[in-house]
């Protein structure tokens, strides 16, 4: 779950206390995110986008001049 949240394999290796990447990769590959649910929000300016990022939302894409973000429920 931590890898999916951060996308940082080195951090996850350290977070889990593994000595080599083999162990970390084994656990990262076991997670199935096929049925995840997300909360979605839009931001129309930098202040709103910053607020969403501080609340844990991740940027997804731009659509019609707005930034779309999501956060796992």
N, CA, C and O atoms as CSV, one atom per row, in Angstrom:
chain,resi,resn,atom,element,x,y,z
A,1,UNK,N,N,0.828,-1.189,0.000
A,1,UNK,CA,C,0.000,0.000,0.000
A,1,UNK,C,C,0.879,1.263,0.000
A,1,UNK,O,O,0.570,2.245,-0.675
A,2,UNK,N,N,1.957,1.219,0.753
A,2,UNK,CA,C,2.843,2.384,0.831
A,2,UNK,C,C,3.483,2.664,-0.531
A,2,UNK,O,O,3.644,3.825,-0.908
A,3,UNK,N,N,3.843,1.626,-1.264
A,3,UNK,CA,C,4.411,1.823,-2.599
A,3,UNK,C,C,3.385,2.459,-3.523
A,3,UNK,O,O,3.709,3.373,-4.281
A,4,UNK,N,N,2.163,1.982,-3.462
A,4,UNK,CA,C,1.131,2.527,-4.338
A,4,UNK,C,C,0.888,4.003,-4.019
A,4,UNK,O,O,0.600,4.795,-4.916
A,5,UNK,N,N,1.004,4.369,-2.748
A,5,UNK,CA,C,0.797,5.748,-2.339
A,5,UNK,C,C,1.950,6.651,-2.756
A,5,UNK,O,O,1.718,7.770,-3.214
A,6,UNK,N,N,3.203,6.180,-2.604
A,6,UNK,CA,C,4.371,7.035,-2.836
A,6,UNK,C,C,5.057,6.825,-4.179
A,6,UNK,O,O,5.713,7.736,-4.684
A,7,UNK,N,N,4.920,5.651,-4.758
A,7,UNK,CA,C,5.617,5.296,-6.011
A,7,UNK,C,C,7.134,5.367,-5.846
A,7,UNK,O,O,7.847,5.612,-6.819
A,8,UNK,N,N,7.633,5.157,-4.641
A,8,UNK,CA,C,9.055,5.268,-4.336
A,8,UNK,C,C,9.541,3.947,-3.733
A,8,UNK,O,O,9.358,3.694,-2.542
A,9,UNK,N,N,10.157,3.116,-4.563
A,9,UNK,CA,C,10.590,1.793,-4.129
A,9,UNK,C,C,11.683,1.853,-3.063
A,9,UNK,O,O,11.688,1.043,-2.136
A,10,UNK,N,N,12.609,2.808,-3.187
A,10,UNK,CA,C,13.656,2.954,-2.169
A,10,UNK,C,C,13.065,3.298,-0.804
A,10,UNK,O,O,13.486,2.755,0.218
A,11,UNK,N,N,12.095,4.196,-0.796
A,11,UNK,CA,C,11.448,4.561,0.460
A,11,UNK,C,C,10.736,3.354,1.072
A,11,UNK,O,O,10.845,3.115,2.275
A,12,UNK,N,N,10.019,2.602,0.261
A,12,UNK,CA,C,9.278,1.436,0.755
A,12,UNK,C,C,10.237,0.381,1.290
A,12,UNK,O,O,9.963,-0.243,2.315
A,13,UNK,N,N,11.353,0.180,0.609
A,13,UNK,CA,C,12.372,-0.769,1.079
A,13,UNK,C,C,12.826,-0.386,2.484
A,13,UNK,O,O,12.921,-1.238,3.367
A,14,UNK,N,N,13.102,0.880,2.682
A,14,UNK,CA,C,13.520,1.369,3.988
A,14,UNK,C,C,12.375,1.314,4.999
A,14,UNK,O,O,12.578,0.929,6.151
A,15,UNK,N,N,11.191,1.694,4.576
A,15,UNK,CA,C,10.000,1.708,5.430
A,15,UNK,C,C,9.711,0.313,5.988
A,15,UNK,O,O,9.345,0.167,7.155
A,16,UNK,N,N,9.879,-0.711,5.144
A,16,UNK,CA,C,9.620,-2.087,5.564
A,16,UNK,C,C,10.811,-2.743,6.244
A,16,UNK,O,O,10.679,-3.813,6.838
A,17,UNK,N,N,11.981,-2.102,6.160
A,17,UNK,CA,C,13.168,-2.636,6.806
A,17,UNK,C,C,13.820,-3.780,6.051
A,17,UNK,O,O,14.505,-4.609,6.651
A,18,UNK,N,N,13.614,-3.836,4.734
A,18,UNK,CA,C,14.208,-4.899,3.926
A,18,UNK,C,C,15.672,-4.589,3.613
A,18,UNK,O,O,16.063,-3.429,3.478
A,19,UNK,N,N,16.464,-5.646,3.501
A,19,UNK,CA,C,17.880,-5.473,3.153
A,19,UNK,C,C,18.116,-5.447,1.645
A,19,UNK,O,O,19.048,-4.799,1.167
A,20,UNK,N,N,17.265,-6.157,0.897
A,20,UNK,CA,C,17.439,-6.159,-0.557
A,20,UNK,C,C,16.102,-5.906,-1.246
A,20,UNK,O,O,15.037,-6.042,-0.645
A,21,UNK,N,N,16.187,-5.535,-2.516
A,21,UNK,CA,C,14.987,-5.209,-3.269
A,21,UNK,C,C,14.134,-6.423,-3.583
A,21,UNK,O,O,12.933,-6.284,-3.814
A,22,UNK,N,N,14.717,-7.595,-3.597
A,22,UNK,CA,C,13.945,-8.804,-3.903
A,22,UNK,C,C,12.766,-8.973,-2.973
A,22,UNK,O,O,11.655,-9.271,-3.411
A,23,UNK,N,N,13.008,-8.782,-1.692
A,23,UNK,CA,C,11.921,-8.898,-0.718
A,23,UNK,C,C,10.865,-7.820,-0.936
A,23,UNK,O,O,9.665,-8.094,-0.902
A,24,UNK,N,N,11.318,-6.610,-1.157
A,24,UNK,CA,C,10.387,-5.503,-1.363
A,24,UNK,C,C,9.546,-5.735,-2.607
A,24,UNK,O,O,8.332,-5.538,-2.576
A,25,UNK,N,N,10.170,-6.150,-3.699
A,25,UNK,CA,C,9.439,-6.395,-4.942
A,25,UNK,C,C,8.401,-7.493,-4.780
A,25,UNK,O,O,7.315,-7.418,-5.353
A,26,UNK,N,N,8.740,-8.519,-3.994
A,26,UNK,CA,C,7.792,-9.604,-3.767
A,26,UNK,C,C,6.506,-9.068,-3.146
A,26,UNK,O,O,5.413,-9.420,-3.590
A,27,UNK,N,N,6.622,-8.230,-2.133
A,27,UNK,CA,C,5.450,-7.714,-1.448
A,27,UNK,C,C,4.708,-6.671,-2.279
A,27,UNK,O,O,3.479,-6.604,-2.234
A,28,UNK,N,N,5.437,-5.866,-3.028
A,28,UNK,CA,C,4.793,-4.849,-3.858
A,28,UNK,C,C,3.932,-5.506,-4.934
A,28,UNK,O,O,2.866,-4.988,-5.266
A,29,UNK,N,N,4.371,-6.627,-5.478
A,29,UNK,CA,C,3.634,-7.305,-6.539
A,29,UNK,C,C,2.427,-8.075,-6.029
A,29,UNK,O,O,1.569,-8.450,-6.828
A,30,UNK,N,N,2.332,-8.322,-4.746
A,30,UNK,CA,C,1.211,-9.071,-4.185
A,30,UNK,C,C,-0.071,-8.254,-4.084
A,30,UNK,O,O,-1.158,-8.820,-3.972
A,31,UNK,N,N,0.043,-6.953,-4.123
A,31,UNK,CA,C,-1.110,-6.087,-3.910
A,31,UNK,C,C,-1.937,-6.006,-5.188
A,31,UNK,O,O,-1.409,-5.749,-6.270
A,32,UNK,N,N,-3.234,-6.228,-5.048
A,32,UNK,CA,C,-4.168,-6.122,-6.175
A,32,UNK,C,C,-5.038,-4.893,-5.971
A,32,UNK,O,O,-5.802,-4.826,-5.008
A,33,UNK,N,N,-4.927,-3.920,-6.869
A,33,UNK,CA,C,-5.687,-2.692,-6.751
A,33,UNK,C,C,-6.822,-2.648,-7.772
A,33,UNK,O,O,-7.264,-1.566,-8.158
A,34,UNK,N,N,-7.285,-3.785,-8.202
A,34,UNK,CA,C,-8.295,-3.847,-9.254
A,34,UNK,C,C,-9.631,-3.231,-8.890
A,34,UNK,O,O,-10.288,-2.664,-9.764
A,35,UNK,N,N,-10.059,-3.316,-7.653
A,35,UNK,CA,C,-11.382,-2.836,-7.269
A,35,UNK,C,C,-11.322,-1.636,-6.327
A,35,UNK,O,O,-12.171,-1.500,-5.446
A,36,UNK,N,N,-10.346,-0.779,-6.500
A,36,UNK,CA,C,-10.207,0.379,-5.632
A,36,UNK,C,C,-11.290,1.409,-5.910
A,36,UNK,O,O,-11.733,1.577,-7.046
A,37,UNK,N,N,-11.704,2.090,-4.860
A,37,UNK,CA,C,-12.643,3.187,-4.986
A,37,UNK,C,C,-11.913,4.485,-4.668
A,37,UNK,O,O,-11.047,4.526,-3.794
A,38,UNK,N,N,-12.270,5.541,-5.386
A,38,UNK,CA,C,-11.605,6.826,-5.229
A,38,UNK,C,C,-12.614,7.939,-4.991
A,38,UNK,O,O,-13.751,7.874,-5.459
A,39,UNK,N,N,-12.189,8.950,-4.264
A,39,UNK,CA,C,-12.893,10.216,-4.200
A,39,UNK,C,C,-12.235,11.097,-5.245
A,39,UNK,O,O,-11.008,11.154,-5.326
A,40,UNK,N,N,-13.040,11.786,-6.048
A,40,UNK,CA,C,-12.510,12.631,-7.115
A,40,UNK,C,C,-12.915,14.079,-6.879
A,40,UNK,O,O,-14.034,14.361,-6.451
A,41,UNK,N,N,-11.989,14.994,-7.165
A,41,UNK,CA,C,-12.240,16.431,-7.008
A,41,UNK,C,C,-11.596,17.169,-8.171
A,41,UNK,O,O,-10.685,16.656,-8.820
A,42,UNK,N,N,-12.081,18.381,-8.426
A,42,UNK,CA,C,-11.498,19.229,-9.458
A,42,UNK,C,C,-10.985,20.517,-8.829
A,42,UNK,O,O,-11.484,20.962,-7.796
A,43,UNK,N,N,-9.988,21.103,-9.465
A,43,UNK,CA,C,-9.440,22.388,-9.030
A,43,UNK,C,C,-9.376,23.306,-10.239
A,43,UNK,O,O,-8.930,22.902,-11.313
A,44,UNK,N,N,-9.824,24.545,-10.060
A,44,UNK,CA,C,-9.790,25.477,-11.182
A,44,UNK,C,C,-8.668,26.500,-11.078
A,44,UNK,O,O,-8.455,27.290,-11.997
A,45,UNK,N,N,-7.938,26.484,-9.937
A,45,UNK,CA,C,-6.805,27.400,-9.804
A,45,UNK,C,C,-5.725,26.755,-8.929
A,45,UNK,O,O,-5.919,25.671,-8.378
A,46,UNK,N,N,-4.602,27.432,-8.816
A,46,UNK,CA,C,-3.453,26.890,-8.092
A,46,UNK,C,C,-3.768,26.702,-6.607
A,46,UNK,O,O,-3.350,25.711,-6.007
A,47,UNK,N,N,-4.497,27.640,-6.017
A,47,UNK,CA,C,-4.826,27.529,-4.589
A,47,UNK,C,C,-5.659,26.287,-4.307
A,47,UNK,O,O,-5.401,25.578,-3.334
A,48,UNK,N,N,-6.655,26.016,-5.146
A,48,UNK,CA,C,-7.483,24.825,-4.962
A,48,UNK,C,C,-6.675,23.554,-5.176
A,48,UNK,O,O,-6.831,22.589,-4.428
A,49,UNK,N,N,-5.814,23.544,-6.190
A,49,UNK,CA,C,-4.981,22.369,-6.469
A,49,UNK,C,C,-4.029,22.103,-5.303
A,49,UNK,O,O,-3.810,20.951,-4.928
A,50,UNK,N,N,-3.470,23.157,-4.738
A,50,UNK,CA,C,-2.569,23.015,-3.586
A,50,UNK,C,C,-3.314,22.435,-2.396
A,50,UNK,O,O,-2.792,21.567,-1.696
A,51,UNK,N,N,-4.529,22.908,-2.164
A,51,UNK,CA,C,-5.343,22.384,-1.073
A,51,UNK,C,C,-5.644,20.908,-1.237
A,51,UNK,O,O,-5.617,20.154,-0.265
A,52,UNK,N,N,-5.930,20.492,-2.460
A,52,UNK,CA,C,-6.196,19.074,-2.719
A,52,UNK,C,C,-4.955,18.228,-2.469
A,52,UNK,O,O,-5.047,17.137,-1.905
A,53,UNK,N,N,-3.802,18.722,-2.882
A,53,UNK,CA,C,-2.565,17.971,-2.662
A,53,UNK,C,C,-2.272,17.838,-1.174
A,53,UNK,O,O,-1.838,16.779,-0.722
A,54,UNK,N,N,-2.504,18.902,-0.409
A,54,UNK,CA,C,-2.293,18.849,1.031
A,54,UNK,C,C,-3.250,17.874,1.701
A,54,UNK,O,O,-2.932,17.307,2.746
A,55,UNK,N,N,-4.425,17.677,1.102
A,55,UNK,CA,C,-5.425,16.755,1.643
A,55,UNK,C,C,-5.175,15.314,1.196
A,55,UNK,O,O,-5.941,14.417,1.547
A,56,UNK,N,N,-4.111,15.086,0.426
A,56,UNK,CA,C,-3.763,13.719,0.032
A,56,UNK,C,C,-4.237,13.301,-1.342
A,56,UNK,O,O,-4.108,12.133,-1.707
A,57,UNK,N,N,-4.782,14.223,-2.111
A,57,UNK,CA,C,-5.220,13.895,-3.462
A,57,UNK,C,C,-4.022,13.870,-4.400
A,57,UNK,O,O,-3.057,14.610,-4.209
A,58,UNK,N,N,-4.091,13.008,-5.419
A,58,UNK,CA,C,-3.036,12.952,-6.428
A,58,UNK,C,C,-3.590,13.464,-7.752
A,58,UNK,O,O,-4.727,13.175,-8.125
A,59,UNK,N,N,-2.761,14.230,-8.449
A,59,UNK,CA,C,-3.137,14.791,-9.748
A,59,UNK,C,C,-3.292,13.667,-10.766
A,59,UNK,O,O,-2.473,12.749,-10.819
A,60,UNK,N,N,-4.354,13.747,-11.577
A,60,UNK,CA,C,-4.595,12.743,-12.611
A,60,UNK,C,C,-4.414,13.339,-14.002
A,60,UNK,O,O,-3.599,12.842,-14.780
A,61,UNK,N,N,-5.165,14.403,-14.333
A,61,UNK,CA,C,-5.095,14.984,-15.673
A,61,UNK,C,C,-5.778,16.349,-15.699
A,61,UNK,O,O,-6.395,16.766,-14.719
A,62,UNK,N,N,-5.659,17.041,-16.841
A,62,UNK,CA,C,-6.393,18.284,-17.078
A,62,UNK,C,C,-7.578,17.980,-17.972
A,62,UNK,O,O,-7.482,17.161,-18.887
A,63,UNK,N,N,-8.705,18.646,-17.705
A,63,UNK,CA,C,-9.885,18.475,-18.540
A,63,UNK,C,C,-10.658,19.782,-18.531
A,63,UNK,O,O,-11.076,20.257,-17.475
A,64,UNK,N,N,-10.847,20.359,-19.703
A,64,UNK,CA,C,-11.599,21.602,-19.865
A,64,UNK,C,C,-11.096,22.705,-18.938
A,64,UNK,O,O,-11.888,23.430,-18.335
A,65,UNK,N,N,-9.782,22.825,-18.829
A,65,UNK,CA,C,-9.184,23.885,-18.041
A,65,UNK,C,C,-9.160,23.643,-16.537
A,65,UNK,O,O,-8.823,24.551,-15.777
A,66,UNK,N,N,-9.503,22.461,-16.101
A,66,UNK,CA,C,-9.493,22.132,-14.673
A,66,UNK,C,C,-8.560,20.956,-14.416
A,66,UNK,O,O,-8.328,20.123,-15.292
A,67,UNK,N,N,-8.035,20.905,-13.212
A,67,UNK,CA,C,-7.160,19.811,-12.790
A,67,UNK,C,C,-8.008,18.759,-12.086
A,67,UNK,O,O,-8.735,19.075,-11.144
A,68,UNK,N,N,-7.922,17.526,-12.532
A,68,UNK,CA,C,-8.652,16.436,-11.894
A,68,UNK,C,C,-7.707,15.682,-10.965
A,68,UNK,O,O,-6.582,15.354,-11.339
A,69,UNK,N,N,-8.176,15.415,-9.760
A,69,UNK,CA,C,-7.381,14.721,-8.755
A,69,UNK,C,C,-8.217,13.618,-8.127
A,69,UNK,O,O,-9.446,13.647,-8.177
A,70,UNK,N,N,-7.528,12.639,-7.533
A,70,UNK,CA,C,-8.235,11.544,-6.876
A,70,UNK,C,C,-7.506,11.147,-5.610
A,70,UNK,O,O,-6.316,11.412,-5.438
A,71,UNK,N,N,-8.262,10.496,-4.718
A,71,UNK,CA,C,-7.712,9.991,-3.472
A,71,UNK,C,C,-8.430,8.692,-3.147
A,71,UNK,O,O,-9.655,8.607,-3.234
A,72,UNK,N,N,-7.664,7.696,-2.778
A,72,UNK,CA,C,-8.229,6.399,-2.436
A,72,UNK,C,C,-9.105,6.539,-1.191
A,72,UNK,O,O,-8.728,7.206,-0.228
A,73,UNK,N,N,-10.279,5.901,-1.223
A,73,UNK,CA,C,-11.195,5.953,-0.067
A,73,UNK,C,C,-10.707,5.073,1.045
A,73,UNK,O,O,-11.347,4.991,2.093
